[in-house]
Amino acid sequence: KLADRGVILLIAGDGRKRRQWEDEARRLHPQLRAIFTGRIPYRQAGDYISLADVCAMPLTSKRNARIGVSPIKLYAYLACGKPIVATQIRGFEFLQTEGLGTTIPCGDIDAYAGALRDWLNKTPAQAGHISRRARAYAEKHCGWDRIAQSVFAVCRTLRKSE
């Protein structure tokens, strides 16, 4: 059991379903230590992410179809050197190919739990190696300089096609 191993579930942020999730966590897993922080200032997000051994992005198909996906949270997790368990979303494939995380089909709760368990069972040496790779990936591919270069490249292409 995760609770017996000292695992703490940290949910940073807020939303309209927060109270429901708190109640459900207590009902389904009374021994699990779960902390719901509520809203936190964005500038403190890295402090909370740094506490984690693994980060989760359990997005749903319905939500993605309605509002799309912004990978900023994913990039913040990588910049903090954290492995990620995410739902299989177009564009997230690199997590597995680069060895930075695991992607799970939307709605497969058992597979999601298993992937989280697998990442939590990594040795300190394995976790350190993954952390360094995640940070390096973020620096190379996800920094604002890199994003600005991509935007400028698109603008140059559009301008040439006029």
C-alpha positions in Angstrom: 0.0 0.0 0.0 1.2 3.5 -0.9 0.1 4.9 2.4 2.3 2.4 4.3 5.3 3.6 2.3 4.9 7.2 3.3 3.4 8.4 -0.1 1.7 11.7 0.1 -0.7 12.9 -2.6 -0.2 16.6 -3.2 -2.8 18.4 -5.2 -1.7 22.0 -5.8 -4.3 24.4 -7.2 -8.0 24.8 -7.1 -11.1 24.2 -9.1 -14.8 23.7 -8.9 -14.5 20.0 -8.1 -11.9 20.4 -5.3 -14.2 19.7 -2.4 -15.6 16.6 -4.3 -12.0 15.3 -4.8 -11.1 15.9 -1.2 -14.2 14.0 0.0 -13.6 11.2 -2.5 -9.9 10.9 -1.5 -10.9 10.5 2.2 -13.7 8.0 1.4 -11.8 5.8 -1.0 -8.4 5.9 0.7 -8.7 6.9 4.3 -5.1 5.9 5.1 -3.6 7.9 2.2 -2.2 11.2 3.2 -3.6 13.7 0.7 -2.9 17.5 0.8 -5.0 19.9 -1.2 -3.3 23.3 -1.2 -6.0 25.3 -2.9 -4.9 28.2 -5.2 -1.2 29.0 -5.1 0.6 31.9 -6.8 2.2 30.8 -10.1 5.6 32.0 -9.0 5.5 29.4 -6.2 4.5 26.5 -8.5 8.1 25.3 -8.8 8.4 25.0 -5.0 5.5 22.6 -5.0 6.6 20.7 -8.0 10.0 20.2 -6.5 8.5 18.3 -3.6 7.2 15.6 -5.9 8.9 12.3 -6.9 6.6 12.0 -9.9 4.1 14.4 -11.5 0.7 13.6 -13.0 -1.3 15.0 -15.9 -4.5 13.0 -16.0 -6.3 14.8 -18.7 -9.6 13.6 -20.1 -10.8 13.3 -23.7 -13.9 15.4 -23.0 -11.8 18.2 -21.6 -9.3 18.1 -24.4 -12.0 18.2 -27.1 -13.6 21.1 -25.4 -10.7 23.4 -24.5 -7.5 21.8 -25.9 -4.3 21.3 -24.1 -1.7 23.8 -22.9 1.6 22.0 -22.1 2.9 24.7 -19.8 2.4 22.5 -16.8 4.1 19.6 -18.5 7.1 21.9 -19.3 7.2 23.2 -15.7 7.4 19.6 -14.5 10.2 18.8 -16.9 12.1 22.0 -15.9 11.9 20.9 -12.3 13.4 17.5 -13.3 10.3 15.4 -12.7 9.1 12.3 -14.5 5.5 12.6 -15.7 2.6 10.2 -16.0 0.2 11.8 -18.5 -2.8 10.8 -20.6 -2.0 9.9 -24.2 -2.4 13.3 -25.9 -1.0 14.2 -29.3 2.3 15.9 -28.7 3.1 14.1 -25.4 4.6 11.0 -27.1 8.1 12.3 -26.4 7.7 11.5 -22.8 8.0 7.8 -23.5 10.4 8.0 -26.4 12.8 10.2 -24.4 12.3 8.1 -21.2 10.9 11.1 -19.3 7.5 9.6 -18.4 4.7 7.3 -19.3 1.5 8.0 -21.3 -1.7 6.2 -20.6 -4.9 6.0 -22.6 -7.6 8.3 -21.4 -9.8 6.7 -18.7 -7.5 3.7 -18.0 -7.3 4.2 -14.3 -5.6 0.9 -13.5 -2.8 1.6 -16.0 -2.5 5.1 -14.7 -2.1 3.9 -11.1 0.4 1.2 -12.3 2.5 3.8 -14.1 2.6 6.0 -11.0 3.5 3.0 -8.9 6.3 2.1 -11.3 7.8 5.6 -11.2 7.6 5.7 -7.4 9.5 2.4 -7.2 12.6 3.8 -9.0 15.8 3.6 -7.1 17.4 7.0 -6.1 20.1 6.5 -8.8 17.4 5.9 -11.4 15.4 8.9 -10.2 18.4 11.1 -10.3 19.3 10.1 -13.9 15.7 10.7 -15.0 15.7 14.1 -13.2 18.8 15.3 -15.0 17.4 14.1 -18.4 14.1 15.9 -17.8 15.8 19.1 -16.9 18.2 18.9 -19.9 15.2 18.2 -22.2 13.3 21.2 -20.9 16.3 23.5 -21.3 16.9 22.3 -24.9 13.3 22.1 -26.2 11.0 24.1 -23.9 12.6 27.3 -22.8 11.1 30.7 -23.8 14.1 31.3 -26.1 13.4 28.1 -28.0 9.7 28.9 -28.2 10.5 32.4 -29.5 12.8 31.0 -32.2 9.9 28.7 -33.3 7.5 31.5 -33.5 9.9 33.7 -35.5 10.5 30.8 -37.9 6.8 30.5 -38.5 6.6 34.2 -39.1 9.5 34.1 -41.6 7.8 31.3 -43.4 4.5 33.2 -43.6 6.2 36.3 -44.8 8.1 34.5 -47.6 4.8 33.0 -48.8 3.2 36.4 -49.3 
